[in-house]
């Protein structure tokens, strides 16, 4: 899947504002950005007696609402999903996913800190940078609140460019870690299979789904 970087921090530090600015900067560089917002509260995505609610109540595994300018997917889950599991529903058609929240997750994180809100968060796994309005005596790389281009450079060089060519393998809905040799082998085999097919031009993305029947 595309690389995921989560923006974390205490409430009212400006996480959403920072994500908005990063989206605009990365889009200006020609990159496609998707986002995921985490909320700890229960949110009613569908209301009782609405058609989508009735579909789910009838037992549909998922339902999609389609309008002229947007779509929305509603899928009941037995328990909270990880940010990686959620990202799968966004697909592969973006260069980076910016998440807001998920401070307990295992993805790389950029923390937003403001002096008036209090000290930075405690132990944060995989904190790669901190955006701050005051100098801090910590080893984590620091950026000023206004340095959006510097942050975008960090995301571009550290996450987007290294993942411009990627092969992702899921077996039974679980991601399989691929080292360089099997990743390159799978890529070459798949491209070799589809390239000669009639109507196939330059391959930018390739999706294959296999489901074995159960006995």
TORKOL-4160 file (C-alpha; in steps of 0.2 Angstrom, whole numbers, padded with zeros to 4 digits, m for minus):
215
<pt num="1" X="0000" Y="0000" Z="0000"/>
<pt num="2" X="0005" Y="0018" Z="m0001"/>
<pt num="3" X="0016" Y="0024" Z="0013"/>
<pt num="4" X="0007" Y="0031" Z="0028"/>
<pt num="5" X="0013" Y="0045" Z="0040"/>
<pt num="6" X="0002" Y="0050" Z="0055"/>
<pt num="7" X="0000" Y="0067" Z="0061"/>
<pt num="8" X="m0001" Y="0067" Z="0080"/>
<pt num="9" X="m0002" Y="0079" Z="0095"/>
<pt num="10" X="m0012" Y="0085" Z="0109"/>
<pt num="11" X="m0030" Y="0093" Z="0106"/>
<pt num="12" X="m0030" Y="0110" Z="0098"/>
<pt num="13" X="m0011" Y="0110" Z="0092"/>
<pt num="14" X="m0016" Y="0112" Z="0074"/>
<pt num="15" X="m0015" Y="0094" Z="0067"/>
<pt num="16" X="m0029" Y="0097" Z="0054"/>
<pt num="17" X="m0022" Y="0113" Z="0049"/>
<pt num="18" X="m0005" Y="0106" Z="0046"/>
<pt num="19" X="m0013" Y="0091" Z="0036"/>
<pt num="20" X="m0022" Y="0104" Z="0025"/>
<pt num="21" X="m0006" Y="0113" Z="0021"/>
<pt num="22" X="0004" Y="0097" Z="0017"/>
<pt num="23" X="m0010" Y="0091" Z="0006"/>
<pt num="24" X="m0009" Y="0108" Z="m0004"/>
<pt num="25" X="0010" Y="0107" Z="m0005"/>
<pt num="26" X="0011" Y="0089" Z="m0010"/>
<pt num="27" X="m0003" Y="0091" Z="m0023"/>
<pt num="28" X="0007" Y="0106" Z="m0030"/>
<pt num="29" X="0021" Y="0094" Z="m0033"/>
<pt num="30" X="0010" Y="0082" Z="m0043"/>
<pt num="31" X="0007" Y="0069" Z="m0029"/>
<pt num="32" X="m0009" Y="0061" Z="m0025"/>
<pt num="33" X="m0013" Y="0062" Z="m0007"/>
<pt num="34" X="m0027" Y="0052" Z="0003"/>
<pt num="35" X="m0031" Y="0055" Z="0021"/>
<pt num="36" X="m0038" Y="0045" Z="0036"/>
<pt num="37" X="m0045" Y="0054" Z="0052"/>
<pt num="38" X="m0046" Y="0044" Z="0068"/>
<pt num="39" X="m0060" Y="0049" Z="0081"/>
<pt num="40" X="m0062" Y="0040" Z="0097"/>
<pt num="41" X="m0081" Y="0044" Z="0098"/>
<pt num="42" X="m0094" Y="0033" Z="0090"/>
<pt num="43" X="m0100" Y="0042" Z="0074"/>
<pt num="44" X="m0116" Y="0038" Z="0066"/>
<pt num="45" X="m0112" Y="0036" Z="0047"/>
<pt num="46" X="m0129" Y="0030" Z="0043"/>
<pt num="47" X="m0145" Y="0035" Z="0051"/>
<pt num="48" X="m0160" Y="0023" Z="0056"/>
<pt num="49" X="m0173" Y="0021" Z="0042"/>
<pt num="50" X="m0161" Y="0027" Z="0029"/>
<pt num="51" X="m0159" Y="0015" Z="0015"/>
<pt num="52" X="m0140" Y="0012" Z="0019"/>
<pt num="53" X="m0145" Y="0008" Z="0037"/>
<pt num="54" X="m0158" Y="m0004" Z="0031"/>
<pt num="55" X="m0146" Y="m0013" Z="0019"/>
<pt num="56" X="m0134" Y="m0016" Z="0034"/>
<pt num="57" X="m0148" Y="m0021" Z="0046"/>
<pt num="58" X="m0153" Y="m0034" Z="0033"/>
<pt num="59" X="m0136" Y="m0042" Z="0033"/>
<pt num="60" X="m0126" Y="m0033" Z="0019"/>
<pt num="61" X="m0107" Y="m0035" Z="0022"/>
<pt num="62" X="m0105" Y="m0017" Z="0016"/>
<pt num="63" X="m0114" Y="m0004" Z="0007"/>
<pt num="64" X="m0109" Y="0010" Z="m0004"/>
<pt num="65" X="m0118" Y="0027" Z="m0006"/>
<pt num="66" X="m0115" Y="0035" Z="m0023"/>
<pt num="67" X="m0119" Y="0053" Z="m0028"/>
<pt num="68" X="m0114" Y="0063" Z="m0043"/>
<pt num="69" X="m0098" Y="0070" Z="m0035"/>
<pt num="70" X="m0094" Y="0058" Z="m0021"/>
<pt num="71" X="m0095" Y="0040" Z="m0014"/>
<pt num="72" X="m0095" Y="0034" Z="0004"/>
<pt num="73" X="m0092" Y="0016" Z="0010"/>
<pt num="74" X="m0101" Y="0010" Z="0026"/>
<pt num="75" X="m0094" Y="m0007" Z="0032"/>
<pt num="76" X="m0098" Y="m0014" Z="0050"/>
<pt num="77" X="m0083" Y="m0020" Z="0059"/>
<pt num="78" X="m0081" Y="m0032" Z="0074"/>
<pt num="79" X="m0068" Y="m0021" Z="0082"/>
<pt num="80" X="m0058" Y="m0006" Z="0079"/>
<pt num="81" X="m0046" Y="m0008" Z="0063"/>
<pt num="82" X="m0028" Y="m0003" Z="0063"/>
<pt num="83" X="m0023" Y="0012" Z="0052"/>
<pt num="84" X="m0015" Y="m0001" Z="0040"/>
<pt num="85" X="m0031" Y="m0011" Z="0038"/>
<pt num="86" X="m0041" Y="0005" Z="0035"/>
<pt num="87" X="m0029" Y="0011" Z="0022"/>
<pt num="88" X="m0033" Y="m0004" Z="0012"/>
<pt num="89" X="m0050" Y="0002" Z="0008"/>
<pt num="90" X="m0042" Y="0018" Z="0000"/>
<pt num="91" X="m0034" Y="0007" Z="m0013"/>
<pt num="92" X="m0017" Y="0010" Z="m0021"/>
<pt num="93" X="m0021" Y="0025" Z="m0032"/>
<pt num="94" X="m0012" Y="0038" Z="m0021"/>
<pt num="95" X="0007" Y="0042" Z="m0017"/>
<pt num="96" X="0005" Y="0044" Z="0002"/>
<pt num="97" X="m0008" Y="0043" Z="0015"/>
<pt num="98" X="m0008" Y="0056" Z="0029"/>
<pt num="99" X="m0017" Y="0050" Z="0044"/>
<pt num="100" X="m0023" Y="0061" Z="0059"/>
<pt num="101" X="m0022" Y="0053" Z="0076"/>
<pt num="102" X="m0018" Y="0034" Z="0078"/>
<pt num="103" X="m0004" Y="0039" Z="0090"/>
<pt num="104" X="m0003" Y="0021" Z="0097"/>
<pt num="105" X="m0001" Y="0014" Z="0079"/>
<pt num="106" X="0015" Y="0007" Z="0072"/>
<pt num="107" X="0016" Y="0019" Z="0057"/>
<pt num="108" X="0029" Y="0034" Z="0056"/>
<pt num="109" X="0023" Y="0050" Z="0065"/>
<pt num="110" X="0025" Y="0068" Z="0065"/>
<pt num="111" X="0020" Y="0077" Z="0081"/>
<pt num="112" X="0013" Y="0094" Z="0082"/>
<pt num="113" X="0017" Y="0104" Z="0097"/>
<pt num="114" X="0012" Y="0121" Z="0103"/>
<pt num="115" X="0020" Y="0129" Z="0119"/>
<pt num="116" X="0003" Y="0135" Z="0126"/>
<pt num="117" X="m0004" Y="0118" Z="0125"/>
<pt num="118" X="0009" Y="0110" Z="0136"/>
<pt num="119" X="0024" Y="0099" Z="0134"/>
<pt num="120" X="0025" Y="0086" Z="0119"/>
<pt num="121" X="0018" Y="0069" Z="0120"/>
<pt num="122" X="0027" Y="0056" Z="0130"/>
<pt num="123" X="0034" Y="0041" Z="0122"/>
<pt num="124" X="0029" Y="0040" Z="0104"/>
<pt num="125" X="0034" Y="0026" Z="0093"/>
<pt num="126" X="0042" Y="0030" Z="0077"/>
<pt num="127" X="0041" Y="0049" Z="0079"/>
<pt num="128" X="0051" Y="0055" Z="0064"/>
<pt num="129" X="0049" Y="0074" Z="0067"/>
<pt num="130" X="0040" Y="0087" Z="0078"/>
<pt num="131" X="0033" Y="0103" Z="0072"/>
<pt num="132" X="0035" Y="0116" Z="0085"/>
<pt num="133" X="0033" Y="0134" Z="0089"/>
<pt num="134" X="0047" Y="0134" Z="0102"/>
<pt num="135" X="0065" Y="0126" Z="0102"/>
<pt num="136" X="0065" Y="0109" Z="0111"/>
<pt num="137" X="0079" Y="0100" Z="0119"/>
<pt num="138" X="0075" Y="0083" Z="0111"/>
<pt num="139" X="0084" Y="0073" Z="0098"/>
<pt num="140" X="0069" Y="0072" Z="0086"/>
<pt num="141" X="0071" Y="0082" Z="0071"/>
<pt num="142" X="0062" Y="0099" Z="0073"/>
<pt num="143" X="0052" Y="0110" Z="0060"/>
<pt num="144" X="0044" Y="0127" Z="0063"/>
<pt num="145" X="0025" Y="0128" Z="0061"/>
<pt num="146" X="0028" Y="0138" Z="0045"/>
<pt num="147" X="0040" Y="0126" Z="0037"/>
<pt num="148" X="0028" Y="0117" Z="0026"/>
<pt num="149" X="0040" Y="0115" Z="0011"/>
<pt num="150" X="0053" Y="0107" Z="0023"/>
<pt num="151" X="0040" Y="0094" Z="0030"/>
<pt num="152" X="0035" Y="0091" Z="0012"/>
<pt num="153" X="0053" Y="0087" Z="0007"/>
<pt num="154" X="0054" Y="0075" Z="0022"/>
<pt num="155" X="0039" Y="0066" Z="0016"/>
<pt num="156" X="0044" Y="0066" Z="m0003"/>
<pt num="157" X="0062" Y="0060" Z="0000"/>
<pt num="158" X="0059" Y="0048" Z="0014"/>
<pt num="159" X="0042" Y="0040" Z="0009"/>
<pt num="160" X="0035" Y="0045" Z="m0008"/>
<pt num="161" X="0050" Y="0043" Z="m0019"/>
<pt num="162" X="0056" Y="0027" Z="m0012"/>
<pt num="163" X="0039" Y="0019" Z="m0014"/>
<pt num="164" X="0035" Y="0025" Z="m0032"/>
<pt num="165" X="0038" Y="0007" Z="m0038"/>
<pt num="166" X="0030" Y="m0006" Z="m0026"/>
<pt num="167" X="0023" Y="m0023" Z="m0026"/>
<pt num="168" X="0011" Y="m0028" Z="m0012"/>
<pt num="169" X="0005" Y="m0046" Z="m0008"/>
<pt num="170" X="m0009" Y="m0051" Z="0003"/>
<pt num="171" X="m0013" Y="m0069" Z="0007"/>
<pt num="172" X="m0029" Y="m0072" Z="0016"/>
<pt num="173" X="m0031" Y="m0053" Z="0019"/>
<pt num="174" X="m0014" Y="m0053" Z="0028"/>
<pt num="175" X="0001" Y="m0043" Z="0021"/>
<pt num="176" X="0016" Y="m0053" Z="0016"/>
<pt num="177" X="0033" Y="m0046" Z="0019"/>
<pt num="178" X="0043" Y="m0047" Z="0003"/>
<pt num="179" X="0062" Y="m0045" Z="0002"/>
<pt num="180" X="0070" Y="m0038" Z="m0014"/>
<pt num="181" X="0072" Y="m0054" Z="m0023"/>
<pt num="182" X="0054" Y="m0061" Z="m0022"/>
<pt num="183" X="0047" Y="m0043" Z="m0025"/>
<pt num="184" X="0057" Y="m0041" Z="m0041"/>
<pt num="185" X="0053" Y="m0059" Z="m0046"/>
<pt num="186" X="0034" Y="m0056" Z="m0044"/>
<pt num="187" X="0035" Y="m0040" Z="m0053"/>
<pt num="188" X="0044" Y="m0047" Z="m0068"/>
<pt num="189" X="0032" Y="m0062" Z="m0069"/>
<pt num="190" X="0016" Y="m0052" Z="m0069"/>
<pt num="191" X="0023" Y="m0039" Z="m0081"/>
<pt num="192" X="0028" Y="m0053" Z="m0092"/>
<pt num="193" X="0011" Y="m0061" Z="m0092"/>
<pt num="194" X="0001" Y="m0046" Z="m0095"/>
<pt num="195" X="0012" Y="m0035" Z="m0107"/>
<pt num="196" X="0009" Y="m0047" Z="m0122"/>
<pt num="197" X="m0010" Y="m0047" Z="m0120"/>
<pt num="198" X="m0020" Y="m0038" Z="m0133"/>
<pt num="199" X="m0025" Y="m0020" Z="m0128"/>
<pt num="200" X="m0013" Y="m0018" Z="m0114"/>
<pt num="201" X="m0002" Y="m0003" Z="m0116"/>
<pt num="202" X="0010" Y="0004" Z="m0104"/>
<pt num="203" X="0007" Y="m0004" Z="m0087"/>
<pt num="204" X="0006" Y="0009" Z="m0072"/>
<pt num="205" X="m0004" Y="m0002" Z="m0060"/>
<pt num="206" X="m0009" Y="m0020" Z="m0060"/>
<pt num="207" X="m0022" Y="m0028" Z="m0049"/>
<pt num="208" X="m0025" Y="m0047" Z="m0048"/>
<pt num="209" X="m0038" Y="m0055" Z="m0036"/>
<pt num="210" X="m0038" Y="m0074" Z="m0033"/>
<pt num="211" X="m0051" Y="m0083" Z="m0022"/>
<pt num="212" X="m0051" Y="m0101" Z="m0020"/>
<pt num="213" X="m0067" Y="m0110" Z="m0017"/>
<pt num="214" X="m0070" Y="m0118" Z="m0001"/>
<pt num="215" X="m0075" Y="m0137" Z="0001"/>
